[in-house]
């Protein structure tokens, strides 16, 4: 995955039709790797994104907003000073290099007209944005490069701007295909796609593999095994590529793998993956790039956030499981407390026969039907009466412990069940908003600490009833909660007392409600709603899942119960296979 020179050429062509002659209204630097320049055009405002992120450097119009820091960084302040109200007069791309140069007509502090250029270099981790004056002198850069970072090319204020070093590759824009074919054939790389990549400038690995695939039917063919016809096929493919560069007429395509992750994009149709990937076509190259990286970055943020929350919940589940196990062992010990009381009674009954300082007492056990003799251990430092009292105290402690342990085990078991529902929610989260809501829930329950920004934005991000919504085949609306807090909101606040409530039996899942609106619910609607409830549960991948359903009026929340916890009565159960 790489933004190659030809794709960037298409971006340039598109930008020329959108923002040439526009004026800069504002400049933002949301983070240390990105700039957003707001431009006023005849068709409204456009947001030009310039990114130098190592894993996603790019240029293009973006439709997504980002949060800006309270205090703009120094480079952002400089651009605001120099470029505000400046007119964008041209966009240049040297050959098919991965860089664009934006030329502006601006006015300096004295009111004189000046030429300024913003050079955007797309070079992976070495990507940069450099502001240059009309004489080619660097005014400043997003990332300054001194001798500690590079001994070949410095990027510092007051130095003459130098182009990034050339890769000494051939440009399909200027070279004829015969020369390119000869260079590919003479390449030291044996694989055809590698030979093309190291010969041509402006093409990414996916394009080189596609050229190999079109030529031979395989993306990783040995070029030394090509037949004469295959070399001719490659020449035809290069001619088509050349025509695409000189006369752009294609569309952008993004590729999604079987795991649902976007992994590449291109300026031409990609056939090498067959039907194993999902392809999305865009007429706009800027929109394709914007959608690709926004989705990919959202996916990555989701992965990181969900992993952190999952780990937190898993650790608490493991801790609770250990705690319950220990408590059950202690409870088991308490089951023998009656023996302690009996020993106290037996010592009391035989106190006149027991001498002080005796290590034990052999007495008749009148609690035994056979009246067998029992040996009772004694504390030699205590009197017989004190030993009896000690057994009574131990009995009382065991009795109290039994009562407390049963309460603690019940509480821990309920907490464990709650955390298992949260783990299920995290696994089923569809977007960052879902994860943020779950995080707020964990904060409110004391499992996480609220940071300063979350505390400031808490009221602004109040829970809204954005339930999942479905419709049965006979027209009943079905609402599904996204998390425990939404489950409470749906069941206890939103639903009518005559609506029908569904939940998987003894399995973590979302609350599901059929909105009856006073109508009698059909058996078909009940079955479909149960299938939806099963789908949004931990048993999503199972079959014959038991789902309870009852009227909302018969559902209530116990005092002090965890979010999502309810009790219900007069329920019926159906067995369904999850489906939406």
Phi, psi and omega in degrees: 000118179201144174279101185273173185296324181288318175300320179295328176297318177295322176299315180301313181300318180293318180296324179299325178280347185255320192234359176298138183074009174279167179238146181285124178256330181198153178232134178232150174233084185297332175208178188289351183247358187224149171233146172233124180248118176278129183238135174268120178240174178292340180258018180109185182278142177235147179249109180269118180262128175240111184243136176243022178300140184299324184262356181206051178291137183193170176222140176165171175281134179241147178252001184258136179271153177228159180275131181259150179293154179298322181245117182293141177295169186297318182295323177296317178298321179296314180295323177298319181292318187272328190253345181303127183076001178291151182257127178282115186255340182192157176230125183241148173226108179298114183052231176245032179292156180274066176201147175235144179240118182262118182263132182235146165262118184232178177233131181275187184297335181271357180091005180276146177284134181225157176260132177228147179230134175252108182268123179250111184259118181261093186222048179060230182290347178263011180299150184202164174231125187233131176265126187235141178274181184295343179264005180083015180266137180289126174275313174187174181219154176299320179234108178287139181240109180253189185293340178285342181256330181204138177258356184257323185219111180265142176234091184221152178305143177080354175272154175290133180289129177246139178296150174303149182301139180286151180269002179056043176252164179274145178259125179292345178288327186245336183271149174279156186293332179296318178295322180293316178300317180297320179292321178296316181297326181271002181295149179286343179283131181279329179283136185298315182296323178292321179296320178294317181299320183274358179256317185262141172267150174088007180239141180267168180304322182294327178290319180295319177294325179293320177297320177295318181294317179297326183283316190236351184087004178221140182281351185228044183287148172282119185294335181288349180260005182289139176275173179298321179294323180290325175296322178294321177297319177296321178298317179297321179294322177292324177297319179295322178295318179298318179295324179294325179289316184282328182226076184305127181210017184254188179233161178274151179223138174244153187237133179239132182277180184295339179275002178084016182252130174291129185232350179196167176211162183203166180264007182214162179302140179244121184245351189296338182267355181062226181263010184280350179234158176261135184244139178236128183257142180227133174285331179261125178289325177295317180293323178298313181293319180297314180293319181300307185285327177296314179295317182295317181290325176295319178299317180292318177297319177300316182298314182294313182295316182294324178296316181296316179292319180299318180295318179300311182294318180298319178297319179290323177296316179296319179297316180294319179299317178295318181298315180296321180298315179295317181296324179292324176296316179295322179295322179298322179295327182289344183292342180266016186293332179298329178296324178296315179297318180298319179297321176298318178296317182294322177295316180299320181290336183243024187298330180285347181262350185260129179269146177296136180092358178288138181284343180199169178223128175263113184228160177283127181272099182283358173275348179266130181302328182272000180052045180285160177277139179235141177260125182248125178290140181235156173270116186294343181274353184246157175284162177306319179295319178295323177297319178298316179298325179296319178295322178296319179295317178298322177296315181297319178298316181296322179294316178295318180298321179301312180297315182292320181295323178296320177294315181296319179295320178297315179296316180295322179295319177295319179295321178298316178298321178297312181296328176293326175292323178294318178300321178294320178299316181298318180295332182259003180299135184259339183206177182294329179296319177300315180294322179296321178295319178295319179298317178298323177297316179293327176294314182295333179269001174087010180274342180225155175264141181278127178277175188297316182294323178294323180293320180291327184262006187299314181291325181291337183251041179298150183297128178246148183283069178263060182293155168294141184231133179225174178220134179286166182297337178255021165094010177275135177282137178238124179250142182228129177289148181268338181201180185299319180294321176291326176302314177298317181297317181293310187285319189262340185241319189271314186291148176279153184297340180262004175286163184255130187252138181231147174198143177298139185284115177060026180227132178303137180185180182272149172289137182231136185227132168269123177278107188279328183053036176082359181270158175281129185277132181283158176299326179295317179295320178298316180296316181293320178295322177295322177296321178294315179300320179292324180295320180265054178214176179292343181265023184307321185265012181259179175230162182051055180275129178284129179233123176273148173214148180199175177286148178305323183299341181260014178247132180217165181249124178297150179301126177075011182288156178294159177305137178086348182275123176222166172237153183211159183227168176054036181278158170242159183234134173238154179248123186223165171260126184308138182192143172232000000 
